[in-house]
Amino acid sequence: MHVKKGDKIKVIAGKDKGKSGVVLHALPRENKVVIEGVALYKRHLKGSAGKVGSIAERPRAIDASNVARVEAVKIQSALDAPVTKAKKTAKPAAGTK
């Protein structure tokens, strides 16, 4: 999959063509991505005791082939970090040279 979580992307096909946002979730098995502010749908939430119902907008997953990466996120791994401590060697046992 060519996009990862945190990448800035632009939608190149579909009803939201031209919109851009940040990838919230990547779903590689389905080849889909969830993008902040793109492909929103309304979810009607029922109220409960003491709470009022509301209408929430949530992002829906879109196919990864409909997006193009604008800016990639650099993920730093432990292998990229510089070594700061030197390994200490064990002291020789008493009586050995």
C-alpha positions, -999 to +999 in steps of 0.1 A: +000+000+000+015+034-010+000+054+019+005+051+056-011+066+088-001+102+091+006+108+054-009+140+038-029+130+008-051+144-020-082+127-034-078+123-072-110+105-080-146+102-067-171+126-052-145+142-030-120+148-058-096+177-050-100+175-012-069+168+009-063+156+045-043+133+067-047+095+068-062+085+101-063+047+095-049+025+068-067-008+060-043-028+038-064-060+037-093-040+021-069-016+003-088+013+018-078+044+039-098+067+063-090+103+057-097+132+080-125+154+066-131+133+035-161+110+026-181+121+057-214+105+066-239+114+092-245+091+121-277+098+142-270+090+179-298+082+202-300+101+235-300+084+269-310+094+304-296+129+310-280+131+275-294+147+243-292+128+210-271+143+182-260+139+146-223+132+143-202+133+111-177+105+107-152+097+080-158+067+058-130+045+042-123+051+005-102+031-019-065+037-017-063+039-055-083+071-054-057+090-034-022+104-041+004+111-014+013+148-011+037+145+018+050+114+035+056+111+072+091+100+083+089+073+108+121+070+129+129+035+140+153+024+168+179+015+141+180+051+129+188+065+163+225+073+170+242+051+196+249+070+227+261+044+252+292+022+248+289-014+258+308-022+291+329-053+292+327-076+321+356-075+346+379-106+345+374-131+373+398-129+402+430-149+398+429-150+360+451-129+338 
